[in-house]
């Protein structure tokens, strides 16, 4: 909404996230995980959150710490179970957190659809599997597809490498992962970066996320 | 005509990886699933200083993935689908998750190689969930790869520790994809799976006649 603002602190950047919000959290494992913003959300204390992220936390940091703090009602992700996902595992087995399992490409495309104003889309992934049960299917040109709906969110927490003061973003290597898709899908996109540079200092040909998708920027680790 | 190598034991995992690498045409774009299939990369043709003959895709947003990174080469922003630090080769490219999965779904990947619990005679794949009560399901990119790549190869042992064939008439585990596998590479044999039936291309440590006794699927020679 309007121009992005460069915030003075992580706590200012995550201020106002309401209880019950859907929050998209970038990262694939630890790469691209916005640790500073997630720690800020733990201090901020919003509860009853729906978290959308590829994984459901590793070790005791990032999303795992948010889960451990009891702030999460539901996780929408593709790959919760990992060698070090013990925080999620315990909460899930105790019935304290709900899981919606989504194939990874559907997770990305459903957020992309939200950002692009698409009402729903037919996707061939998961046809004939338990993850398509109860969903509308349709044959198009001889192939079966499943109807998938967008994942919209109030907030996205994203980690990028560098922002300019307008909010244009560049990423680093595979830490880009879900960042650009989530930035477009959320009503308010909050981005942590290693560095903020003056507008004009990023090569416009190399900008990955244009500033229009970004609302708040903060330097954090 | 089946090539039988009965005067030796079944293939070790590295030997099986080499057999699969041999069958991947130079010029291919290839995704290697997490677990055993990552071993195939060690047997692909060497790239020298130029771009690699086979370009590896990793679902978390990269083409031109190189070998695992060690020591000072480890960069937390550069990992593979298994979250292992990797390197980049000349001509590498990074992209976000929606693009990465569009590459799969859009039929742009030539080959993917996945692990499996079971493969059926018509090429159904089960590799994401045992369906056991209490197991936490995780799917990641398996369903997207299964229906996306032009050729889906499976790499697995042919028999369970109990001696049951994993090539089956119908999968009993929950499906990952329907009629998607074109080849099953196993330690005992390579199976070519076509709409007309399953053919055995090569065997190790077992004859075609013995295979027909132990695998509950009609096998052409």
Interface residues (C-beta under 8 A of the other chain):
Chain A: X28 X29 X30 X31 X32 X54 X78 X79 X80 X81 X82 X88 X89 X92 X93 X99 X101 X102 X103 X104 X105 X106 X107 X108 X109 X111 X112 X123 X124 X125 X126 X127 X128 X129 X130 X131 X171 X172 X173 X174 X175 X176 X177 X178 X179 X180 X181 X208
Chain B: X58 X59 X60 X61 X62 X75 X76 X77 X78 X79 X83 X88 X94 X95 X96 X97 X98 X100 X101 X102 X104 X105 X124 X129 X134 X136 X137 X138 X139 X140 X141 X142 X143 X144 X147 X148 X174 X175 X176 X177 X178
